[in-house]
Structures are given as C-alpha cells and as structure tokens.
Amino acid sequence: MVYASAYLSESKFRQLLTIIGLARPDGEIYTNQLGKFHEALAMCEHLTIMLNRISRRKPVTLLDCACGKGYVAFISNYFATRRDARSIHFTGVDKNTQLIQKCRDIKHLLCFENMAFHASSIIEFAPDRKPDITYCLHACDTATDEAIAKGILLNSRFIAAVPCCQREVTRKIRAHPLKPISQFPTLKERLGSLVTDAMRILVLAAAGYKVEVFEFVSSRVTPKNLMLRAERIWSVNVDALRQYWQLRSLFKVEPKIEEYLPWLRPR
C-alpha cells in the first residue's frame, strides 16, 4: 500500500492508529486488525482519487455511511489535512449510538474539529452539508442500498460503495431461469450477490452516474473486495433503467432500494 510505506514511519500517524484502536501503544498494528487496516488504507486511496478530481479551491464534504468506528474517516482526514492541506469536512452516520459516541470522543482526542458524527439510519439522516463524496465500506446488506440511495438523493458528485453481505435479494430469488444454479445454497448466495450488485450498478447508471467496478483490495485481505465507484456525469440514463427492470423481472425481485428511490419501480 502506498500510504502504508509512506506514513507508518511517522510518529503522528502511528499515534493516530493507536488512538483509533488499530495499533498498540508502540504503533505496531494489532495482528487481528491487519485486515481492517489494509481495507481502510485502500478505501482512503480511492477517496483520494475522487478528491483529486475536485478543485482544491472548493471546500469538500464527505459523507461516511455506516461509519462504524470511523477508521476510514479518521485516516483519510489525516491524509487530507496533514499531507494535502485541503479544506475538508467529514460527516459520519451510523445507527450504533455507542460507536458514534466513541467516534466523537476520538475526534476530540485528535483535535479533528472538521468532523461530525451522528446516530441515525442512513436513509433518514438529513445532513446540514451537501456531500461531494458519499461512501460506505462494508455497510451490511441493505445499508449499502441506503448509502447509494442517499448519495443519489443528495446529488453527491461521487458515490463509492464496497458491499458486504447481500442477503435481501438472495432471500427473494425463487423462480427464475437459473434455478439449476440456485438450487445449491453456496451458488445461490453467489448468484444473489452478483444480481444485487448488478442491480446497484444499474441504479447508479440510471441516476446519471458513470460507474467503475473493480477489486479495490486483494482478496487475501477480504473476500468482500468489490468496489462500485461512481461519478455523476448526466441526468438520467433510460437504457440503464430498462436493464434494471429486465433483471428485476427475470429474478422476480423488488429490491429494498426501491423504497428509497420510487422512480425505479416499473410504470
């Protein structure tokens, strides 16, 4: 990782890793946190790619959906403010009130006054700042859909999502042409994941985003390593919406995301 080699020798960065709970007091990463550490670093690298496409003259707001312990937000804030001297604000939202309070405590310890953390569901959260970048790392099941929908509803320029589990559509898949595949539980789970993420990609495309799909980190770090990275470039893509409807009809599913974006439902 670029950031690992460049910053692990810095005492301030090691101190940050200790405060947020990824490292021991001497700055060494906990063995059982190595995966989280590399996931967070990889996510930060891709946030930097998006940040670099936004003018430095503009203050930038990032919305971290299902922020959890805030690893990505705290590390990315360190890079953006200490290295790049950017004018930036991070907003973290998570339903877990204990984790949000912990993030608030850490924010004060680090003197990161450009951060705010809120206890709320993603879809119900009403930020006081319009995000330029909306992202989530391993938001469980339909929380990823909430993050994608929230980014679209807020007209966020960039949306980045690394899905975790995709149980909702997998549970709903029943009668469809690929039944010989989904009769096996493990294959049904993989098929459900593919269908779910394909539909998410089409939702983003239909909403006017150009979407890139790739493995953001090695599968040795996490098997859940698929990233959807989207940039808004037009208003509506009717062809993508039609393809979404085709998948919806083929697998006879009504994804949760349609509750947040009713225009996805066939007319």
C-alpha positions as CSV (number, residue, x, y, z in Angstrom):
1,M,0.0,0.0,0.0
2,V,1.3,3.4,-0.9
3,Y,0.1,5.1,2.3
4,A,1.5,2.3,4.5
5,S,5.0,2.7,3.3
6,A,4.9,6.5,3.2
7,Y,3.3,7.1,6.6
8,L,4.0,4.2,9.0
9,S,7.3,5.8,9.9
10,E,5.6,9.0,11.0
11,S,5.1,9.1,14.8
12,K,1.9,11.2,14.4
13,F,0.4,8.7,12.1
14,R,1.3,5.8,14.4
15,Q,-0.2,7.8,17.3
16,L,-3.5,8.2,15.3
17,L,-3.6,4.4,14.6
18,T,-3.2,3.8,18.3
19,I,-5.9,6.2,19.3
20,I,-8.5,4.8,16.8
21,G,-7.7,1.3,18.0
22,L,-5.8,-0.3,15.1
23,A,-2.4,-0.2,16.7
24,R,-0.7,-0.9,20.0
25,P,0.8,1.9,22.0
26,D,4.1,1.4,20.2
27,G,2.4,2.0,16.8
28,E,2.5,-1.7,15.7
29,I,-0.7,-2.8,14.0
30,Y,-2.6,-5.4,16.0
31,T,-2.4,-8.8,14.2
32,N,-6.1,-9.2,14.3
33,Q,-6.6,-5.7,12.8
34,L,-4.3,-6.1,9.8
35,G,-7.2,-6.8,7.5
36,K,-9.2,-3.7,8.7
37,F,-6.0,-1.6,8.4
38,H,-5.4,-2.6,4.8
39,E,-9.1,-2.2,3.9
40,A,-9.2,1.3,5.4
41,L,-6.0,2.3,3.6
42,A,-7.3,1.0,0.3
43,M,-10.5,2.9,0.8
44,C,-8.6,6.0,1.6
45,E,-6.6,5.7,-1.6
46,H,-9.7,5.6,-3.7
47,L,-11.2,8.6,-1.8
48,T,-8.0,10.5,-2.6
49,I,-8.5,9.6,-6.3
50,M,-12.0,11.2,-6.1
51,L,-10.8,14.2,-4.1
52,N,-8.1,14.9,-6.7
53,R,-10.9,15.4,-9.3
54,I,-12.4,18.2,-7.2
55,S,-10.9,21.7,-7.3
56,R,-8.7,22.5,-4.4
57,R,-10.3,25.9,-4.2
58,K,-13.6,24.3,-3.1
59,P,-14.3,23.0,0.4
60,V,-15.1,19.3,0.2
61,T,-17.6,17.4,2.3
62,L,-17.5,13.6,2.6
63,L,-20.4,11.5,4.0
64,D,-19.3,8.2,5.6
65,C,-22.4,5.9,5.7
66,A,-22.4,3.2,8.4
67,C,-19.2,4.7,9.6
68,G,-18.7,2.2,12.5
69,K,-15.5,3.0,14.4
70,G,-14.6,5.6,11.8
71,Y,-11.3,4.1,10.7
72,V,-11.6,5.3,7.1
73,A,-12.8,8.8,8.1
74,F,-10.0,9.4,10.6
75,I,-7.2,8.1,8.4
76,S,-8.5,9.8,5.3
77,N,-8.8,13.1,7.3
78,Y,-5.2,12.7,8.4
79,F,-4.0,12.4,4.8
80,A,-6.2,15.2,3.5
81,T,-5.4,17.7,6.2
82,R,-1.8,16.8,7.2
83,R,-0.5,16.0,3.8
84,D,-2.7,17.8,1.2
85,A,-3.8,20.7,3.4
86,R,-7.3,20.5,1.9
87,S,-10.4,22.3,3.2
88,I,-12.5,19.3,4.1
89,H,-15.3,18.1,6.3
90,F,-16.3,14.6,7.3
91,T,-19.7,13.6,8.4
92,G,-20.2,10.1,9.8
93,V,-23.5,8.4,10.3
94,D,-24.3,5.1,12.0
95,K,-27.2,3.6,13.9
96,N,-25.0,2.3,16.7
97,T,-25.1,5.1,19.3
98,Q,-22.2,3.6,21.3
99,L,-19.9,3.6,18.2
100,I,-20.9,7.2,17.4
101,Q,-20.1,8.4,20.9
102,K,-16.7,6.6,20.6
103,C,-16.1,8.4,17.3
104,R,-17.0,11.7,18.9
105,D,-14.5,11.1,21.8
106,I,-11.7,10.1,19.3
107,K,-12.4,13.2,17.2
108,H,-11.8,15.4,20.3
109,L,-8.6,13.5,21.2
110,L,-7.3,14.0,17.7
111,C,-8.4,17.7,17.6
112,F,-10.3,17.0,14.3
113,E,-12.8,19.7,14.6
114,N,-13.7,19.3,10.9
115,M,-15.6,16.1,11.7
116,A,-19.1,15.4,12.9
117,F,-20.8,12.1,13.9
118,H,-24.5,11.4,14.1
119,A,-26.5,8.4,15.3
120,S,-29.2,7.7,12.7
121,S,-30.1,5.4,9.9
122,I,-28.5,6.4,6.7
123,I,-31.7,7.0,4.7
124,E,-33.3,9.1,7.5
125,F,-30.2,11.2,8.1
126,A,-30.5,14.8,6.9
127,P,-27.0,16.3,6.7
128,D,-26.5,20.1,7.0
129,R,-23.9,19.9,4.3
130,K,-24.3,18.6,0.8
131,P,-21.7,15.8,0.3
132,D,-19.4,15.9,-2.6
133,I,-18.4,12.2,-1.9
134,T,-20.8,9.7,-0.3
135,Y,-19.2,6.4,0.6
136,C,-19.6,3.2,2.6
137,L,-17.2,0.3,3.4
138,H,-18.9,-3.0,4.2
139,A,-22.3,-1.5,5.1
140,C,-24.3,-4.6,5.9
141,D,-26.9,-5.8,3.4
142,T,-29.5,-3.1,2.6
143,A,-27.4,-0.4,4.4
144,T,-25.4,-0.3,1.2
145,D,-28.6,0.4,-0.7
146,E,-29.4,3.2,1.8
147,A,-25.9,4.7,1.2
148,I,-26.3,4.5,-2.6
149,A,-29.8,6.0,-2.5
150,K,-28.7,8.7,0.0
151,G,-25.9,9.7,-2.3
152,I,-28.3,9.9,-5.3
153,L,-30.9,11.8,-3.4
154,L,-28.3,14.3,-2.1
155,N,-26.9,14.7,-5.7
156,S,-23.5,13.7,-4.5
157,R,-20.9,14.0,-7.3
158,F,-19.1,10.8,-6.3
159,I,-20.5,7.7,-4.7
160,A,-18.3,4.8,-3.6
161,A,-19.6,1.6,-2.1
162,V,-17.9,-1.6,-1.0
163,P,-20.8,-4.0,-0.4
164,C,-20.8,-6.5,2.4
165,C,-23.5,-9.2,2.6
166,Q,-26.3,-9.2,0.0
167,R,-28.9,-11.2,1.8
168,E,-32.1,-9.3,0.8
169,V,-32.2,-10.2,-2.9
170,T,-30.7,-13.7,-2.3
171,R,-33.7,-14.4,0.0
172,K,-36.1,-13.2,-2.6
173,I,-34.7,-15.2,-5.5
174,R,-37.0,-18.1,-6.3
175,A,-38.5,-18.8,-9.7
176,H,-36.1,-17.8,-12.5
177,P,-34.3,-19.3,-15.5
178,L,-31.1,-20.1,-13.5
179,K,-32.9,-22.3,-11.0
180,P,-30.5,-25.2,-11.7
181,I,-27.7,-23.0,-10.3
182,S,-29.5,-21.6,-7.3
183,Q,-30.6,-25.0,-6.0
184,F,-27.2,-25.2,-4.3
185,P,-27.1,-22.9,-1.3
186,T,-23.5,-21.7,-1.9
187,L,-24.1,-21.0,-5.5
188,K,-27.4,-19.3,-4.7
189,E,-25.6,-16.9,-2.3
190,R,-23.0,-16.1,-5.0
191,L,-25.7,-15.6,-7.6
192,G,-27.6,-13.4,-5.2
193,S,-24.5,-11.2,-4.7
194,L,-24.0,-10.9,-8.4
195,V,-27.6,-9.9,-9.1
196,T,-27.7,-7.5,-6.2
197,D,-24.6,-5.7,-7.2
198,A,-25.5,-5.7,-10.9
199,M,-28.8,-4.0,-10.0
200,R,-27.0,-1.5,-7.8
201,I,-24.7,-0.6,-10.7
202,L,-27.7,-0.1,-13.0
203,V,-29.4,2.1,-10.4
204,L,-26.4,4.3,-10.3
205,A,-26.2,4.4,-14.1
206,A,-29.9,5.1,-14.4
207,A,-29.4,8.0,-12.0
208,G,-26.8,9.5,-14.3
209,Y,-23.6,8.2,-12.9
210,K,-20.6,6.7,-14.7
211,V,-19.8,3.5,-12.7
212,E,-16.5,1.7,-12.4
213,V,-16.4,-1.8,-10.8
214,F,-13.2,-3.4,-9.6
215,E,-11.5,-5.2,-6.8
216,F,-10.3,-2.4,-4.5
217,V,-8.0,-4.6,-2.4
218,S,-6.6,-8.1,-2.6
219,S,-9.0,-11.0,-1.9
220,R,-6.4,-12.1,0.6
221,V,-7.3,-9.1,2.7
222,T,-11.1,-9.6,2.4
223,P,-13.3,-11.7,0.0
224,K,-15.7,-8.7,0.1
225,N,-13.4,-6.6,-2.1
226,L,-15.7,-5.4,-4.9
227,M,-15.9,-1.6,-5.2
228,L,-18.6,0.4,-7.1
229,R,-17.2,3.8,-7.7
230,A,-19.5,6.3,-9.5
231,E,-19.3,9.8,-10.7
232,R,-22.3,11.9,-11.8
233,I,-22.0,12.9,-15.4
234,W,-25.5,13.3,-16.7
235,S,-29.1,13.4,-15.5
236,V,-30.9,10.2,-16.5
237,N,-29.9,7.0,-18.3
238,V,-33.1,5.4,-19.6
239,D,-31.3,2.4,-21.1
240,A,-29.8,1.5,-17.7
241,L,-33.2,1.8,-16.1
242,R,-34.7,-0.6,-18.7
243,Q,-31.9,-3.1,-17.9
244,Y,-32.7,-2.7,-14.2
245,W,-36.3,-3.6,-15.0
246,Q,-35.2,-6.6,-17.0
247,L,-33.2,-8.0,-14.1
248,R,-36.0,-7.2,-11.7
249,S,-38.4,-9.2,-13.9
250,L,-36.0,-12.0,-14.7
251,F,-35.4,-12.8,-11.0
252,K,-38.8,-11.6,-9.8
253,V,-37.4,-9.4,-7.0
254,E,-38.4,-6.0,-5.7
255,P,-35.2,-4.7,-4.0
256,K,-35.3,-2.6,-0.9
257,I,-33.7,0.4,-2.7
258,E,-37.0,1.0,-4.5
259,E,-38.5,2.2,-1.2
260,Y,-35.9,5.0,-1.2
261,L,-36.0,5.6,-4.9
262,P,-39.6,5.0,-6.0
263,W,-38.8,6.0,-9.6
264,L,-37.1,2.7,-10.0
265,R,-40.4,0.8,-10.0
266,P,-41.7,0.0,-13.4
267,R,-44.5,2.2,-14.5
